[in-house]
Amino acid sequence: MVFVFRLSGALLVMAACAYFAMHMSRTLERRKLELRKLYSILLQLKSEIRYLGEPLPDCFRKMAVHAKEPFAEWLSGLADRLDSREGEGFGRAWLAGLSDLQSLSAMTREDLEPLSELSDKLGITDAEAQLKAIDYALLHIERNRTILENEIGQKKKVIATLSMFGGFMTLILLL
């Protein structure tokens, strides 16, 4: 009977380690897809600023309709925050929206760093300065995405290896 409990415990430990590895791999894939979507959202924002010249809250609200989660919630929250203007300028609203986006998505702080630099560039009257700032952010986001795509296979292997190694070490300690 003790053997059955030990065997079932060992299987549960290994299953938990395998689940952890799969979850981390899915998070990396989700991060890669979200970086790609963020790139397209910034391209759309760039075209909205260049060709339509609408106010930023209207641009964000329009883009939120077509975006998928977590970007739809982020863009609509940003538009609402800019419309309410509760004593905060664009920069504070933008940075607060970025912290919301980081909590909603799989992206890291390094992924969103180029966007935080937009806090003082967007919302000004000079459209060319806004477009150049967006181009700069697009360049950095594309670089981050390329680096992640090049390293994702290796990271998945490391995650799987370390989680299985941790599982086996746990089993050795428990048995």
C-alpha positions in Angstrom: 0.0 0.0 0.0 2.9 2.4 0.8 4.4 1.6 -2.6 1.1 2.7 -4.3 1.1 6.0 -2.5 4.7 6.7 -3.3 4.2 5.8 -6.9 1.1 8.1 -7.1 3.0 10.9 -5.4 5.9 10.5 -7.8 3.5 10.6 -10.8 1.9 13.8 -9.3 5.3 15.5 -8.9 6.3 14.7 -12.4 3.0 15.8 -13.8 3.2 19.1 -11.9 6.7 19.6 -13.3 5.5 18.8 -16.9 2.6 21.2 -16.4 4.9 23.9 -15.3 7.1 23.5 -18.3 4.1 23.5 -20.7 2.8 26.7 -19.0 6.1 28.5 -19.3 6.4 27.5 -22.9 2.9 28.7 -23.7 3.8 32.0 -21.9 6.8 32.5 -24.2 4.7 31.8 -27.3 2.0 34.2 -26.0 4.6 36.8 -25.4 5.9 36.4 -29.0 2.4 36.8 -30.4 1.6 39.8 -28.3 4.8 41.5 -29.4 3.7 41.0 -33.0 0.2 42.4 -32.2 1.7 45.3 -30.4 3.8 46.1 -33.5 0.8 46.1 -35.7 -1.1 48.3 -33.2 1.6 50.9 -33.2 1.6 50.8 -37.0 -2.1 51.5 -37.0 -1.6 54.3 -34.5 1.0 55.8 -36.7 -1.3 55.7 -39.7 -4.1 57.2 -37.6 -1.9 60.1 -36.6 -0.5 60.7 -40.0 -3.6 60.4 -42.2 -6.6 61.1 -40.0 -5.3 63.5 -37.4 -7.9 62.6 -34.9 -7.4 63.1 -31.1 -5.6 60.3 -29.4 -8.5 59.1 -27.3 -10.6 58.7 -30.4 -7.7 56.8 -32.1 -7.4 54.5 -29.1 -11.1 53.8 -28.9 -11.3 53.0 -32.6 -8.3 50.7 -32.4 -9.8 49.0 -29.3 -12.8 47.8 -31.4 -10.5 45.8 -33.7 -7.9 44.7 -31.3 -8.0 41.5 -29.3 -7.3 40.9 -25.6 -5.3 42.2 -23.8 -4.9 45.1 -26.1 -8.6 45.9 -26.5 -9.0 46.4 -22.8 -5.7 48.4 -22.6 -6.7 50.7 -25.5 -10.2 51.4 -24.2 -9.0 52.0 -20.7 -6.4 54.4 -22.0 -9.0 56.2 -24.1 -11.3 56.5 -21.0 -8.4 57.7 -18.8 -7.5 60.4 -21.4 -11.1 61.5 -21.7 -11.6 61.8 -18.0 -8.3 63.7 -17.4 -8.5 63.4 -13.7 -5.8 66.0 -13.1 -3.2 63.9 -14.9 -1.5 64.7 -18.2 -1.0 62.4 -21.1 2.4 61.0 -19.8 0.9 59.8 -16.5 -2.1 58.3 -18.2 0.1 56.5 -20.7 2.4 55.1 -18.0 -0.5 54.0 -15.9 -2.0 52.3 -19.0 1.4 50.5 -19.6 1.4 49.1 -16.1 -2.1 47.8 -16.7 -1.0 46.3 -20.0 2.0 44.6 -18.3 -0.3 43.0 -15.7 -2.8 41.9 -18.4 -0.3 40.4 -20.9 2.7 38.1 -21.0 5.1 40.9 -22.0 7.9 41.9 -19.8 9.0 45.3 -18.6 11.8 45.2 -21.2 9.2 44.6 -24.0 7.2 47.7 -22.9 10.2 49.9 -22.3 10.1 51.5 -25.8 6.4 52.4 -25.1 7.2 54.1 -21.9 9.5 56.4 -23.8 6.5 57.5 -25.8 4.9 59.1 -22.7 6.4 62.5 -23.4 6.4 62.3 -27.2 2.7 61.4 -27.9 0.0 63.8 -27.2 1.9 66.8 -28.5 0.9 69.0 -31.4 3.9 68.1 -33.6 2.7 65.1 -35.7 6.2 64.5 -37.1 7.8 64.2 -33.7 5.0 61.7 -32.7 5.6 59.7 -35.9 9.4 59.6 -35.3 8.9 58.5 -31.7 6.6 55.7 -32.9 9.1 54.6 -35.5 11.8 54.5 -32.8 9.5 52.3 -30.6 8.6 50.1 -33.6 12.3 49.5 -34.2 12.9 48.4 -30.6 9.8 46.2 -30.5 10.9 44.5 -33.7 14.3 43.9 -32.3 12.9 42.4 -29.0 10.6 40.2 -31.0 13.5 39.0 -33.3 15.6 38.2 -30.3 12.8 36.3 -28.6 12.1 34.3 -31.8 15.7 33.4 -32.1 16.0 32.3 -28.5 12.6 30.7 -27.9 13.5 27.2 -29.0 16.5 27.2 -26.7 14.5 28.7 -23.8 11.8 26.0 -24.2 14.4 23.3 -24.0 16.0 24.8 -20.9 12.6 25.2 -19.2 11.7 21.6 -19.9 15.1 20.3 -18.8 15.1 22.2 -15.6 11.6 21.4 -14.6 12.1 17.7 -15.2 15.4 17.9 -13.3 13.7 19.6 -10.5 11.0 17.0 -10.5 13.5 14.1 -10.3 15.5 15.9 -7.5 12.2 16.3 -5.6 11.5 12.6 -6.0 14.9 11.7 -4.8 14.4 13.8 -1.7 11.0 12.4 -1.0 11.6 8.8 -1.7 
